[in-house]
Amino acid sequence: MAGRGTTDGAPCAALVALLCFALTPATRRPDAQQVTPTTPRPSLRMSEVQFIVEGGQRLGGSIRPAGNKNAALPIVAAALLTDQPVQLLNVPRIRDIETLVELIRTTGALCEWTGPNALRIHAHTVEAADLDPQMCKRIRASILLAAPLLARCGTVTLSPPGGDVIGRRRLDTHFHVLQALGAEYELGERFRFTTTGLVGADVFLDEPSVTATENALVAAVAAKGRTTLRNAASEPHVQDLARFLVALGARIEGIGSNVYTVEGGLPLGGATHQIGPDHIEVGSFIGLAAVTRSNIRIEQAGVEHLRSILLGFERLGIHCEIDGDDLVVPAEQSRVIQSDLGGHVPKLEDQPWPAFPADVMSIAIVTATQCHGMILMHEKMFESRLYFTDKLVGMGARIVLCDPHRAIVSGPTQLRGGTVESPDIRAGMAMLLAALCADGTSVINNAQQIERGYERIEERLGALGARIRRVELSERPV
């Protein structure tokens, strides 16, 4: 299609020619900071966190990924579907999970931590109370409460969810799926869903949205009759949710594919379920080892879900070794970006699973700044995610932001320490990696954004030799 040529193709000849003078730190516009999106500021208060990072340190040792944040959130929400006790293990103790736990408690469900990463939920009775709008605005995962509360109470009122500012994140698919399964909704400043009973249906999702698929699976389990979900998401965290629902007593076929068949309306019991490892965190640790030129073993990495991530890093000249369920990233790497056939500029792009994940793109961009060669990074899914590259340019990276979806990276460059701000979870982690390989000391403000997705990250990286000091500043609205 003619209208798609500007985003799907390789960089045009004229754009590549501009690299002769554009790929220098001096190309940063004085007003470039103005185009960077700001973090939303709902009225709830939370402490602001600052990371002070001493760069240039070689790291080493072993690290284990936390439980998958994007699996834990829908599973915690789905625990409301049953009136029997649920025990969840390997739950990451991060800000987004804590916020969701607070929301669940407002429904009358018992939700308590029984260990450092163990959570017990017992929704014996659930009230259809309006969910706190300020807490809903803190996390995008609040939308995941729609299906279980509809199933248990027949009604739920939600405020628009919050989360990262990485571009428009449409909710239409959630509404279409729930409506197809027998719900009605009213839109205003808040969303109100009602149903007299969910009923199975054959549903085609207009996009393979992860959270919409998760809401659809939970609703389908509660609905009477058979539901078929087509063009559904199949990411590891969606698979983990489906296996949790099966543990409760649900009958689901097609786990791991894009078509799910659910026999709904079956009685549900309790279960003990362990959250799987976070493959996005594994990707972050691969980038960490690559940019700091360190030998790092990633234990219990869930290697069955890493094919596309490993392929993407191979394109950057970063090779990993699989040792059982561990992943080893050697310190010695070629770090040479692999050109396409004919010597053309290569492209690394994200796509729905099982392709390269969008949440690893920010990490890959920082990694590319430390590799030899040039590559086009194509972020297809979120139009504001690449704006953080301006901060990397300020640290000395040679990056041209072609448009909101594409950036050309030329490396390697020695990054310099500086004062930056974390705009969202993944860009924040990417900035932390940049600071760890930079020359000098860096200050990362708004680091609580990183803590929304990475548990005790300064402690865990400190065990590898990283020098990160966490400073908790005075509370402020966010």
C-alpha positions in Angstrom: 0.0 0.0 0.0 1.4 3.4 -1.0 0.5 5.0 2.3 2.7 2.5 4.3 6.0 3.1 2.4 7.3 5.6 4.8 7.2 3.3 7.8 7.7 -0.2 6.4 10.7 0.3 4.1 14.4 0.7 4.7 15.8 4.2 5.1 15.7 6.1 1.8 19.0 7.0 0.1 18.6 10.7 0.9 18.1 9.9 4.6 21.2 7.7 4.7 23.2 10.5 2.9 22.2 12.8 5.8 24.2 10.6 8.1 27.4 12.1 6.9 26.7 15.1 9.1 23.7 14.1 11.1 25.2 11.3 13.2 27.1 13.5 15.6 26.2 14.6 19.1 26.0 18.2 17.9 22.8 17.4 16.0 20.8 17.6 19.2 18.4 20.4 18.9 18.4 22.9 21.7 14.6 22.5 22.1 14.5 18.8 21.6 13.5 18.2 25.2 10.2 19.8 24.4 9.0 16.9 22.3 9.6 14.3 25.0 6.2 13.3 26.5 5.8 13.9 30.2 4.8 11.4 32.8 1.1 11.6 33.8 0.5 13.1 37.2 -2.6 11.8 39.0 -3.2 13.1 42.5 -2.0 10.1 44.5 1.3 10.7 46.1 4.4 8.5 45.9 8.0 9.0 46.7 10.3 10.2 44.0 13.3 8.1 43.5 16.7 9.0 42.1 19.5 6.7 40.9 23.1 7.9 41.1 25.1 5.6 38.8 28.9 5.3 38.5 29.6 4.0 35.0 32.4 2.1 33.4 32.4 -0.9 35.8 32.9 -4.4 34.6 30.2 -6.7 36.0 30.1 -10.4 36.6 28.2 -13.2 38.3 24.7 -14.7 38.1 21.3 -13.1 38.3 17.8 -14.6 38.2 14.9 -12.9 36.4 11.9 -11.9 38.5 8.4 -13.3 37.9 6.9 -11.9 34.7 5.2 -8.6 35.6 2.9 -8.9 32.6 1.8 -12.3 33.7 1.4 -11.5 37.4 -0.9 -8.5 36.8 -3.6 -10.4 34.8 -3.3 -13.5 37.0 -3.7 -11.5 40.2 -6.8 -9.9 38.7 -8.2 -13.2 37.5 -7.9 -14.6 41.0 -11.2 -12.7 41.6 -12.9 -15.2 39.3 -13.1 -17.9 41.9 -14.4 -17.8 45.5 -11.7 -20.3 46.6 -8.2 -19.4 47.9 -5.5 -18.9 45.4 -1.7 -18.9 46.2 0.6 -17.2 43.8 4.4 -17.7 43.8 7.2 -15.8 42.2 5.2 -12.6 42.2 7.4 -9.6 41.6 7.2 -7.0 44.4 7.0 -4.0 42.2 4.9 -0.8 42.3 2.4 -1.9 39.7 1.6 -5.1 41.5 1.3 -3.3 44.8 -1.2 -0.9 43.3 -3.3 -3.7 41.8 -3.3 -5.4 45.2 -4.6 -2.2 46.8 -7.4 -2.1 44.2 -8.4 -5.7 44.8 -8.7 -5.1 48.5 -11.2 -2.4 47.9 -13.6 -5.1 46.4 -13.7 -6.9 49.7 -11.3 -9.7 48.6 -8.6 -10.9 51.0 -5.2 -10.2 49.5 -2.1 -10.7 51.6 1.6 -11.3 51.1 2.6 -14.6 52.7 6.3 -14.4 51.7 8.7 -12.1 49.9 7.2 -13.1 46.5 4.1 -15.1 47.6 0.6 -13.7 47.4 -2.6 -15.2 48.8 -5.9 -14.1 47.4 -9.3 -15.2 48.6 -12.2 -13.6 46.9 -14.9 -15.4 48.9 -17.2 -12.4 48.6 -16.7 -9.5 46.1 -18.5 -6.2 46.1 -19.2 -4.3 42.9 -17.9 -1.1 44.4 -16.7 1.7 42.1 -12.9 1.3 41.9 -10.8 4.2 43.1 -10.2 6.4 40.1 -6.9 7.6 41.3 -5.5 4.1 41.7 -6.9 3.1 38.3 -4.9 6.0 36.8 -1.7 4.7 38.2 -1.6 1.5 36.2 -2.8 0.3 32.9 -3.6 -3.1 34.4 -6.6 -1.7 36.2 -8.6 -2.5 33.0 -7.9 -6.2 33.7 -10.4 -6.1 36.5 -13.3 -5.6 34.1 -13.8 -9.2 33.2 -13.5 -10.9 36.6 -15.7 -8.3 38.3 -18.3 -8.5 35.5 -18.4 -12.3 36.0 -18.7 -12.1 39.8 -20.9 -9.0 40.3 -22.5 -8.3 36.9 -21.3 -4.7 37.0 -18.1 -2.8 37.3 -17.1 0.9 37.0 -13.6 1.8 36.0 -11.7 5.0 35.4 -9.5 5.2 32.3 -6.3 3.3 33.1 -2.9 4.9 33.4 0.6 3.4 32.8 3.5 4.4 30.5 3.3 7.3 28.2 4.6 5.6 25.1 1.8 6.6 22.7 -1.9 6.0 22.2 -2.9 2.7 23.6 -6.5 2.0 22.4 -9.0 0.2 24.6 -11.6 -0.5 21.8 -10.8 -4.2 21.6 -11.6 -4.7 25.3 -15.1 -3.2 24.8 -15.8 -5.1 21.6 -14.8 -8.4 23.1 -16.8 -8.0 26.3 -19.8 -6.8 24.3 -19.6 -9.9 22.1 -19.7 -12.0 25.2 -22.8 -10.4 26.5 -21.8 -7.2 28.3 -23.0 -3.7 27.8 -21.0 -0.6 28.5 -21.4 3.2 28.9 -18.6 5.6 28.2 -18.0 8.9 29.9 -15.4 10.1 32.3 -15.6 6.6 33.6 -16.4 3.2 32.0 -19.4 1.3 33.3 -19.8 -2.4 32.3 -22.9 -4.4 33.0 -24.2 -7.9 32.1 -27.2 -10.1 32.9 -24.9 -13.1 32.1 -21.9 -13.7 29.9 -22.5 -16.0 27.0 -19.9 -17.7 24.8 -19.4 -16.5 21.2 -17.1 -16.7 18.2 -15.0 -13.5 18.5 -12.4 -12.1 16.1 -10.2 -9.5 17.9 -9.6 -6.5 15.7 -6.0 -6.4 16.9 -4.0 -9.0 18.9 -4.0 -6.9 22.0 -2.4 -8.6 25.0 -4.6 -7.1 27.7 -7.7 -7.4 25.6 -6.9 -11.1 25.0 -6.5 -11.5 28.8 -9.8 -9.9 29.5 -11.4 -12.0 26.8 -10.0 -15.3 28.3 -11.2 -14.5 31.8 -14.7 -13.5 30.5 -14.9 -16.6 28.3 -14.1 -18.9 31.2 -17.0 -17.4 33.1 -19.4 -17.3 30.1 -21.9 -20.1 29.5 -21.0 -22.2 26.5 -18.1 -22.3 24.0 -16.1 -19.3 23.1 -13.6 -19.1 20.2 -11.1 -16.2 20.3 -9.4 -15.5 16.9 -6.4 -13.2 16.2 -5.7 -13.4 19.9 -2.3 -12.5 21.5 -0.1 -15.4 22.4 2.8 -13.9 24.4 4.3 -15.9 27.2 2.4 -13.9 29.8 -0.9 -14.7 28.0 0.0 -18.4 28.0 0.8 -18.1 31.8 -2.6 -16.6 32.5 -4.3 -19.4 30.4 -2.5 -22.1 32.4 -3.5 -20.4 35.7 -7.2 -20.5 34.5 -6.8 -24.2 33.6 -5.4 -24.8 37.1 -8.6 -23.3 38.5 -10.7 -25.8 36.5 -11.2 -24.0 33.2 -11.0 -25.9 29.9 -8.9 -24.0 27.3 -7.4 -25.3 24.0 -5.0 -23.5 21.8 -2.6 -22.1 24.5 0.4 -20.6 22.7 -1.5 -20.1 19.4 -3.6 -17.2 18.1 -6.9 -19.1 18.4 -8.2 -20.1 21.8 -11.2 -22.3 22.4 -12.8 -22.0 25.8 -15.5 -24.2 27.3 -17.0 -21.7 29.8 -19.3 -21.9 32.8 -17.4 -24.7 34.5 -17.1 -24.7 38.3 -13.8 -23.1 39.5 -11.7 -24.0 42.5 -8.6 -22.8 44.2 -5.0 -23.3 42.9 -1.3 -22.7 43.6 0.4 -21.2 40.6 4.0 -20.1 40.0 4.5 -17.1 37.8 7.0 -17.8 35.0 10.3 -15.8 34.5 10.1 -12.4 32.8 11.5 -12.7 29.3 11.7 -8.9 29.0 13.9 -8.8 32.1 16.1 -11.5 30.5 16.4 -9.3 27.4 17.4 -6.4 29.7 20.1 -8.5 31.3 21.5 -9.5 27.9 21.8 -5.8 27.0 23.4 -5.1 30.4 26.1 -7.7 29.8 26.6 -6.5 26.2 27.1 -2.8 27.0 29.3 -3.4 30.1 31.3 -6.1 28.3 30.6 -8.4 31.2 30.2 -12.2 31.6 26.8 -12.8 33.2 24.8 -15.9 33.7 21.1 -15.5 33.7 19.6 -18.4 35.8 16.3 -20.1 35.1 15.8 -17.8 32.1 12.9 -19.6 30.5 14.9 -20.2 27.3 11.9 -21.7 25.5 10.5 -18.1 25.1 13.8 -16.4 24.0 14.1 -17.3 20.3 13.1 -13.9 18.9 15.1 -12.0 21.5 18.2 -14.0 20.9 17.8 -13.5 17.2 17.5 -9.8 17.6 20.7 -9.5 19.7 22.5 -11.8 17.2 21.8 -9.1 14.6 23.7 -6.7 16.9 26.7 -9.1 17.2 25.7 -10.3 20.7 25.8 -14.1 21.0 24.4 -16.0 24.0 25.0 -19.5 25.1 22.2 -21.8 26.4 23.2 -24.0 29.3 20.1 -26.0 30.4 17.6 -23.4 31.5 20.3 -20.8 32.1 21.5 -18.3 29.6 25.2 -17.2 29.6 26.2 -13.9 28.0 30.0 -14.0 27.4 32.1 -10.8 27.9 33.9 -11.4 24.6 31.6 -10.5 21.7 32.0 -9.4 18.1 29.6 -6.5 18.7 29.5 -6.1 14.9 26.0 -5.3 13.5 25.1 -7.8 10.8 24.4 -6.1 7.5 21.6 -7.4 5.3 22.6 -9.3 2.1 24.3 -7.0 -0.4 25.7 -4.9 2.4 22.4 -3.0 3.0 21.6 -1.3 6.3 19.8 -3.9 8.5 16.6 -3.4 10.4 15.5 -4.6 13.8 11.7 -4.3 14.2 9.2 -5.3 16.8 6.0 -7.2 16.0 3.4 -9.2 17.9 4.6 -12.5 19.4 6.5 -14.6 18.6 8.5 -11.8 16.9 10.9 -9.4 18.7 9.0 -7.9 21.6 8.3 -4.2 21.7 9.3 -4.0 25.4 12.9 -5.0 24.5 13.3 -2.3 21.8 14.6 0.4 24.1 17.3 -2.0 25.5 18.3 -3.0 22.0 18.8 0.7 21.0 21.2 1.3 23.9 23.0 -1.9 23.0 23.3 -0.8 19.3 25.2 2.3 20.5 28.0 0.1 21.7 28.2 -2.1 18.5 30.1 -1.5 15.3 27.9 -0.5 12.3 24.6 1.1 11.5 21.1 -0.2 12.0 17.5 1.0 11.6 15.4 0.4 14.7 11.7 0.3 13.8 9.2 0.5 16.7 5.9 -0.3 15.0 3.6 -0.4 18.0 4.0 2.8 20.0 4.5 6.2 18.5 6.1 7.9 21.5 8.5 5.1 22.7 11.5 6.3 20.7 11.5 9.9 22.0 13.8 8.8 24.8 16.6 8.6 22.3 17.1 12.3 22.6 18.5 11.6 26.1 21.0 9.1 24.6 22.1 11.7 22.1 22.8 14.0 25.0 25.1 11.4 26.5 27.0 11.1 23.2 25.1 8.5 21.2 24.9 8.9 17.4 21.2 8.5 16.7 18.9 10.1 14.1 15.2 9.9 15.0 13.7 9.6 11.5 10.1 9.8 12.7 8.1 8.6 15.8 8.6 5.0 14.8 12.1 4.8 13.4 15.6 5.6 14.5 19.0 5.0 12.9 21.8 4.1 15.3 25.5 4.3 14.4 28.1 2.9 16.8 30.1 2.4 18.7 30.3 5.6 20.8 31.6 6.3 24.2 28.7 7.5 26.2 29.2 10.3 28.8 27.5 10.5 32.2 24.8 13.0 32.6 21.5 13.9 34.3 18.5 12.3 32.7 14.9 11.4 33.5 13.2 8.1 33.2 10.1 8.6 31.0 8.7 5.0 31.4 9.6 1.6 32.6 11.5 0.3 29.6 13.1 3.5 28.5 14.1 4.0 32.2 15.8 0.6 32.3 17.5 1.5 29.0 18.8 4.7 30.5 20.2 2.8 33.5 22.1 0.5 31.1 23.4 3.6 29.3 24.6 5.1 32.6 26.3 1.8 33.6 28.4 1.8 30.5 29.0 5.6 30.3 32.2 7.4 31.3 31.5 9.2 34.6 28.6 9.5 37.0 25.0 9.8 35.9 21.9 10.9 37.8 18.5 9.2 36.7 15.5 11.2 38.0 12.0 9.8 38.1 13.5 6.3 38.7 10.4 5.2 40.4 9.2 4.5 36.9 11.8 1.8 36.6 10.6 0.3 39.9 7.2 -0.1 38.5 8.5 -3.0 36.4 11.9 -4.1 37.9 12.1 -5.4 41.5 14.9 -4.1 43.7 16.9 -3.5 40.5 19.7 -1.5 42.2 20.3 -4.3 44.8 20.2 -7.1 42.2 22.6 -5.3 39.8 24.7 -4.2 42.7 25.3 -7.9 43.4 26.9 -8.1 40.0 29.2 -5.2 40.7 27.1 -2.3 39.5 27.5 0.9 41.5 24.0 2.3 41.9 22.9 4.4 44.8 19.1 4.8 45.3 18.0 8.1 46.8 14.4 8.5 48.0 13.4 12.1 47.7 10.4 13.9 49.3 6.9 12.7 48.3 5.3 14.5 45.4 2.1 14.1 43.3 2.7 11.9 40.2 
